[in-house]
Amino acid sequence: MLGDKEKYFQPLDKPAPEFTLRDADGKTLRLKDFRNKVVVLHFIYTNCPDVCPLHAELIAKIQSLINQTPMKGRVQFISITTDPKTDTPDILRAYGKSRGLDSANWVFLTTNQDQEEDETRMLATRYRHSFTKIDGYYQVHSVVTHVIDRQGRWRANFHGLRFNPTNLVLFINALTNDVYENHHGKDEKNLWDKLKKVFQK
């Protein structure tokens, strides 16, 4: 049904590429550490002069809507830098705060010290899009929001910045629907009517 309503939506069903990276506090994290949660993942770099800040702000808006619902504890947002040499831990910490991302269920990841500088750019290619470094720091890249289900399967891409955020929230809800019914007993139709009103404000 979503495919008929959202032209920037690409359905998928394949194992999500695994990674081993670290957060701003030096903690090593793997994709499998987030099993049993729906993961919303995207790649950015903090020196990006144009679309990356807009992408981060869009993700923050979606997170804010998710976190107003019982889904908050069932969804993990992950931003991965493709410029680990520049994006130091202090920069990573500041970036999310400046873009309105909530650390309660969001993390910014970078390479481990023993990994190559292009590790996360290579990871982006495994997610089927590219960050090509030119002129020393500028990166030519596509804009994609990846959605991974609770079993670690890559279920969708939302391309660009023009998709309807409500549709992504609805898709995430579909991936957590059994959790809702089993643990919350909520009327989903009423929940999404409320969410749509929030988007329209």
Phi, psi and omega in degrees: 000320181295327180299332178280338185258337188233105185286346179264009181265130177238108179286144179218167172200086181207160178301134178285138177303129181283159175211159171229107185226185179225154179268184184295341178265005178086006180281130178281131181229144177239157178302321182295343176295341182256016177302145186080006171236150170281130183252129172251114191236139174211161181249135177210172167220143193289338178275001179302126185273355186226275193280333182300315177300322179294322178296315180298321179291326175294317177298320179297322178295316179296317178300318180300319179291317177301317186285355173271002184237172176295353178289345187312315182279359183246005182229134179240128176260132182229125171252134180240125179281139175259012177226064186297335180295322181271322186278084180287166178307318180296320179293319179299316180297317184288327186297311181299317180298318182291337181262002176084019179276139184265119183292352179300324179214038176222142177218146178250121186249150177221183182285157168282162185296334182267007180262156178292156183297332182264014184304314183285332174292324175292324176298320178302322179294329177289339172267014170071030166212169193232151171236104184258116185280129177222160176054034174086314183224331184290140180236126173275127186204162173270170181238114183220137172252119183262142178237127183239133185278182187289346177262006178083019178261137180282112190254340182192157165240140169247117189269140174073201183242004187256004176290157179283117181304328178301322182293324177292319178298318178297322179293318177299319178301319179298324181285341179250009189301319181294327177295317179302309185294322185283329189246342184238333180062031184278154171274105187296325181299315178296322179300314183284334171298320178294317180297318180299323178296322178297317180298327186279353181288000000 
